[in-house]
Amino acid sequence: MEEYYAGLTTEAINQNTLRIDECSTEEMLRLMNREDATVPASVAAEIPQITKAVDTLHQLLKQGGRMFYIGAGTSGRLGVLDASECPPTFGVDPELVQGHIAGGDIALRAAVEGYEDNEEEGMALIERLGVTNKDAVIGISASGSAGFVIASLKKAAELGATTIGIVNNKVSKLEAVCDICISPVVGPEAIMGSTRLKAGTAQKLVLNMLTTCTMVKLGKTYNNLMVDLKASNKKLYDRSIRILKIATGVDSATAAKVLEEASLNCKLAILMIKTGMEAKEAERRLTECDGNLKLAIRKQNKVV
């Protein structure tokens, strides 16, 4: 096991930051910034694999499946973060995209020792979640060696689920149990082994791509507007009004009026304005089109 860890890129010494403890504050920051600047290129190199993952997720979710992020430590926290943003951003049920961390929710704030390597708990989690062959389980591990994550994916595979890995080393233990493996290699960290740095940043960029592009393909946006957002506070209500104005060209008063008629459903309000339909009729049309607003507009305008 020692040889395995010693061979990991994420555990190597970064020659560029050897004397970071002797630097001035500004020099220290510039060193870190230069290291961080290399991350996007490592993610770009994995776009072919990310494409496969997004297309797979789209098909699974379109057919009633779910996606589960499984991780430990920083990786787990990032998965929970990305999943928790999907309901307010895209108006989806919280069950559709879920994030789970080794050690449970308490591990979001404090390190829970031993759970990263707890294979039994990883398998038990998949069983508790009721994972099926309709679902995708996405394991996140910088080293690719977290027993909790690997065991989760193995169990998910036994149940027929699609397995996707996000790892920051090539030829890892995690890769061996994945249908699709995304492995942006960011090189040694500024502080040896601190994978909350470049590795964590790369993981977050990949997670952004997975959920955002999958949701776009599911019709959760209109152009690049988040028309399925939940107007659950003043900021989001104001954003809904601005989205309506941008999408339809109406004034603020009209936008506010139709948004109320649409029960604060921004997508429904756009369809009503674009086609002249009443709320119930527009809702039926959206349902017929699986929530795809552009398709609903085109279909209705052809009918008209």
C-alpha positions as CSV (number, residue, x, y, z in Angstrom):
1,M,0.0,0.0,0.0
2,E,2.9,2.4,0.8
3,E,4.3,1.9,-2.7
4,Y,0.8,2.7,-4.2
5,Y,0.6,6.0,-2.4
6,A,4.2,6.9,-3.1
7,G,3.5,6.5,-6.8
8,L,0.5,8.9,-6.8
9,T,0.9,12.3,-8.5
10,T,-1.3,13.8,-5.8
11,E,1.2,12.7,-3.2
12,A,4.4,13.9,-4.9
13,I,6.5,16.9,-3.9
14,N,6.0,20.0,-5.9
15,Q,9.4,21.4,-6.9
16,N,7.9,24.8,-7.6
17,T,6.9,25.4,-4.0
18,L,9.7,23.8,-2.1
19,R,10.6,27.1,-0.3
20,I,7.0,28.4,0.2
21,D,7.6,28.8,3.9
22,E,10.4,31.3,3.2
23,C,8.3,33.5,0.8
24,S,6.7,36.8,1.5
25,T,2.9,36.8,1.5
26,E,2.7,38.1,-2.0
27,E,5.2,35.6,-3.3
28,M,3.3,32.8,-1.6
29,L,0.1,33.9,-3.2
30,R,1.7,34.1,-6.7
31,L,3.1,30.6,-6.3
32,M,-0.4,29.2,-5.5
33,N,-2.0,31.2,-8.3
34,R,0.5,29.9,-10.9
35,E,-0.3,26.3,-9.7
36,D,-4.1,26.9,-9.8
37,A,-3.8,28.3,-13.4
38,T,-2.8,24.9,-14.6
39,V,-6.1,23.3,-13.5
40,P,-8.4,24.2,-16.4
41,A,-6.0,22.6,-18.9
42,S,-6.1,19.3,-17.0
43,V,-9.9,19.3,-17.1
44,A,-9.9,20.2,-20.8
45,A,-7.9,17.1,-21.5
46,E,-10.7,15.0,-20.0
47,I,-13.5,16.5,-22.1
48,P,-13.9,13.3,-24.2
49,Q,-14.6,11.3,-21.0
50,I,-16.8,14.0,-19.6
51,T,-18.8,14.0,-22.8
52,K,-19.4,10.3,-22.4
53,A,-20.5,10.8,-18.8
54,V,-22.9,13.7,-19.6
55,D,-24.5,11.8,-22.5
56,T,-24.9,8.8,-20.2
57,L,-26.4,10.8,-17.4
58,H,-28.8,12.5,-19.7
59,Q,-30.2,9.2,-21.0
60,L,-30.5,7.7,-17.5
61,L,-32.2,10.8,-16.0
62,K,-34.5,11.1,-19.0
63,Q,-35.7,7.6,-18.3
64,G,-36.4,8.2,-14.6
65,G,-32.9,7.4,-13.2
66,R,-31.0,9.4,-10.5
67,M,-27.4,10.3,-10.0
68,F,-25.5,9.9,-6.8
69,Y,-22.2,11.5,-5.8
70,I,-20.2,9.4,-3.4
71,G,-17.0,10.7,-1.8
72,A,-14.9,11.2,1.4
73,G,-13.4,14.3,2.8
74,T,-13.0,17.2,0.4
75,S,-14.3,15.1,-2.5
76,G,-17.4,14.2,-0.6
77,R,-18.1,17.8,0.4
78,L,-17.8,18.9,-3.2
79,G,-20.3,16.3,-4.3
80,V,-22.8,17.3,-1.6
81,L,-22.3,21.0,-2.6
82,D,-22.9,20.4,-6.3
83,A,-26.0,18.2,-5.7
84,S,-27.5,20.6,-3.2
85,E,-27.4,23.4,-5.8
86,C,-29.4,21.5,-8.4
87,P,-32.9,22.0,-6.9
88,P,-32.8,25.9,-6.6
89,T,-30.9,26.3,-9.9
90,F,-32.8,23.8,-12.1
91,G,-36.0,23.2,-10.2
92,V,-35.4,19.5,-9.8
93,D,-36.5,17.2,-7.0
94,P,-33.8,16.9,-4.3
95,E,-33.8,13.1,-4.9
96,L,-32.7,13.4,-8.5
97,V,-29.1,14.5,-7.8
98,Q,-27.8,13.4,-4.4
99,G,-24.5,13.9,-2.7
100,H,-23.3,11.5,0.1
101,I,-20.1,11.7,2.1
102,A,-18.3,9.0,4.1
103,G,-19.2,9.5,7.8
104,G,-22.6,11.1,7.0
105,D,-23.6,14.8,7.3
106,I,-21.5,15.4,10.4
107,A,-18.5,14.9,8.1
108,L,-19.4,18.0,6.2
109,R,-18.1,20.1,9.0
110,A,-15.6,17.9,10.8
111,A,-13.3,15.1,9.8
112,V,-14.7,11.7,10.8
113,E,-11.8,9.3,11.1
114,G,-11.8,5.9,9.6
115,Y,-14.8,6.2,7.3
116,E,-12.8,6.8,4.1
117,D,-11.5,3.2,4.3
118,N,-14.8,1.7,5.6
119,E,-15.8,-0.6,2.7
120,E,-18.7,-2.2,4.5
121,E,-20.3,1.2,5.1
122,G,-19.8,2.1,1.4
123,M,-21.7,-0.9,0.3
124,A,-24.4,-0.4,3.0
125,L,-24.9,3.2,1.8
126,I,-25.7,2.0,-1.8
127,E,-28.2,-0.5,-0.4
128,R,-29.9,2.1,1.8
129,L,-30.2,4.5,-1.2
130,G,-32.0,1.8,-3.2
131,V,-29.7,2.2,-6.2
132,T,-31.0,0.4,-9.3
133,N,-29.9,-0.3,-12.9
134,K,-31.6,3.0,-13.8
135,D,-29.2,5.1,-11.8
136,A,-25.6,6.4,-12.0
137,V,-23.2,6.4,-9.1
138,I,-20.3,8.8,-9.4
139,G,-17.4,8.1,-7.1
140,I,-15.0,11.0,-6.3
141,S,-11.5,10.4,-4.9
142,A,-8.4,12.4,-5.6
143,S,-6.1,9.5,-4.9
144,G,-8.5,6.9,-6.4
145,S,-7.9,4.7,-3.3
146,A,-10.7,5.6,-0.9
147,G,-12.1,2.2,0.2
148,F,-15.5,3.7,1.0
149,V,-15.9,5.1,-2.6
150,I,-14.5,2.0,-4.4
151,A,-16.8,-0.4,-2.4
152,S,-19.8,1.9,-3.2
153,L,-19.1,1.7,-6.9
154,K,-18.5,-2.0,-6.8
155,K,-21.9,-2.5,-5.1
156,A,-23.6,-0.2,-7.5
157,A,-22.2,-2.1,-10.4
158,E,-23.5,-5.4,-8.9
159,L,-27.0,-3.8,-8.9
160,G,-26.6,-2.8,-12.6
161,A,-26.0,0.9,-12.0
162,T,-23.7,2.9,-14.3
163,T,-20.5,3.8,-12.5
164,I,-18.5,6.9,-13.1
165,G,-15.2,7.9,-11.4
166,I,-13.6,11.3,-10.9
167,V,-10.0,10.9,-9.8
168,N,-6.8,13.0,-10.0
169,N,-4.4,10.1,-10.9
170,K,-4.1,7.8,-13.9
171,V,-4.4,4.0,-13.5
172,S,-5.9,4.2,-10.1
173,K,-7.8,1.6,-8.1
174,L,-11.0,3.6,-8.7
175,E,-10.6,3.6,-12.4
176,A,-10.6,-0.2,-12.4
177,V,-14.2,-0.3,-11.1
178,C,-15.7,2.4,-13.3
179,D,-17.6,2.3,-16.6
180,I,-16.4,5.8,-17.3
181,C,-13.4,7.4,-15.6
182,I,-12.6,11.1,-15.6
183,S,-9.1,11.8,-14.4
184,P,-7.8,15.3,-14.6
185,V,-4.2,15.1,-13.4
186,V,-3.2,18.4,-11.8
187,G,0.2,17.4,-10.6
188,P,1.7,17.8,-7.1
189,E,-0.1,20.1,-4.8
190,A,1.5,23.4,-3.4
191,I,1.5,21.7,0.0
192,M,2.3,18.0,-0.4
193,G,-0.9,15.8,-0.5
194,S,-3.3,18.7,0.2
195,T,-5.8,17.6,-2.4
196,R,-8.3,20.3,-1.3
197,L,-6.2,22.6,-3.5
198,K,-5.7,21.8,-7.2
199,A,-7.3,18.4,-7.1
200,G,-10.4,19.8,-5.4
201,T,-10.6,22.7,-7.9
202,A,-10.5,20.3,-10.8
203,Q,-13.1,18.1,-9.2
204,K,-15.5,21.0,-8.8
205,L,-15.0,22.1,-12.4
206,V,-15.9,18.6,-13.5
207,L,-19.0,18.4,-11.3
208,N,-20.1,21.8,-12.6
209,M,-19.9,20.3,-16.1
210,L,-21.7,17.1,-15.3
211,T,-24.8,18.6,-13.7
212,T,-25.0,21.8,-15.8
213,C,-24.7,20.1,-19.2
214,T,-27.0,17.3,-18.2
215,M,-29.6,19.7,-17.0
216,V,-29.3,21.8,-20.2
217,K,-29.8,18.6,-22.3
218,L,-32.9,17.8,-20.1
219,G,-34.4,21.2,-21.1
220,K,-33.8,22.9,-17.8
221,T,-32.7,26.1,-19.5
222,Y,-34.0,28.4,-22.2
223,N,-30.9,29.6,-24.1
224,N,-28.6,30.2,-21.2
225,L,-31.3,31.3,-18.8
226,M,-32.2,29.2,-15.7
227,V,-35.9,29.1,-16.4
228,D,-36.6,26.2,-14.0
229,L,-35.2,28.1,-10.9
230,K,-37.3,28.2,-7.8
231,A,-38.2,31.8,-6.9
232,S,-37.9,31.0,-3.2
233,N,-36.5,34.4,-2.0
234,K,-36.3,38.0,-3.1
235,K,-33.1,37.6,-5.2
236,L,-34.5,34.7,-7.1
237,Y,-37.9,36.4,-7.6
238,D,-36.1,39.4,-9.0
239,R,-34.0,37.1,-11.2
240,S,-37.2,35.5,-12.5
241,I,-38.6,38.9,-13.5
242,R,-35.4,39.7,-15.3
243,I,-35.4,36.4,-17.1
244,L,-38.9,36.9,-18.3
245,K,-38.0,40.3,-19.6
246,I,-34.9,39.0,-21.4
247,A,-36.7,36.0,-22.9
248,T,-39.9,37.8,-24.0
249,G,-39.2,41.5,-24.2
250,V,-42.1,42.4,-21.9
251,D,-41.9,45.2,-19.3
252,S,-41.5,44.6,-15.5
253,A,-45.2,45.0,-14.8
254,T,-46.2,42.5,-17.4
255,A,-43.5,40.1,-16.3
256,A,-44.7,40.3,-12.6
257,K,-48.3,39.8,-13.6
258,V,-47.8,36.7,-15.7
259,L,-45.3,35.3,-13.2
260,E,-48.1,35.4,-10.6
261,E,-50.6,33.8,-13.0
262,A,-48.0,31.1,-13.5
263,S,-47.7,30.5,-9.8
264,L,-44.1,31.8,-9.9
265,N,-43.1,29.2,-12.5
266,C,-40.8,31.1,-14.8
267,K,-40.7,28.6,-17.6
268,L,-44.5,28.4,-17.7
269,A,-44.7,32.2,-17.7
270,I,-42.4,32.5,-20.7
271,L,-44.6,30.0,-22.6
272,M,-47.7,31.9,-21.7
273,I,-46.2,35.2,-23.0
274,K,-44.7,33.6,-26.1
275,T,-47.9,31.8,-27.2
276,G,-50.8,33.6,-25.5
277,M,-51.9,30.5,-23.8
278,E,-53.6,30.4,-20.3
279,A,-51.7,28.8,-17.4
280,K,-53.5,25.4,-17.5
281,E,-53.2,25.0,-21.2
282,A,-49.5,26.1,-21.2
283,E,-48.8,23.6,-18.4
284,R,-50.4,20.8,-20.4
285,R,-48.2,21.8,-23.4
286,L,-45.1,21.7,-21.3
287,T,-45.9,18.3,-20.0
288,E,-46.5,17.0,-23.5
289,C,-43.0,18.3,-24.4
290,D,-41.3,16.8,-21.3
291,G,-40.6,20.3,-20.0
292,N,-38.7,21.4,-23.1
293,L,-39.7,25.1,-23.4
294,K,-38.3,25.7,-27.0
295,L,-40.1,22.6,-28.2
296,A,-43.3,23.7,-26.5
297,I,-43.2,27.1,-28.1
298,R,-42.4,25.7,-31.6
299,K,-45.2,23.1,-31.3
300,Q,-47.8,25.6,-30.1
301,N,-46.9,28.3,-32.7
302,K,-47.2,25.7,-35.5
303,V,-50.7,24.8,-34.2
304,V,-51.6,28.5,-34.1
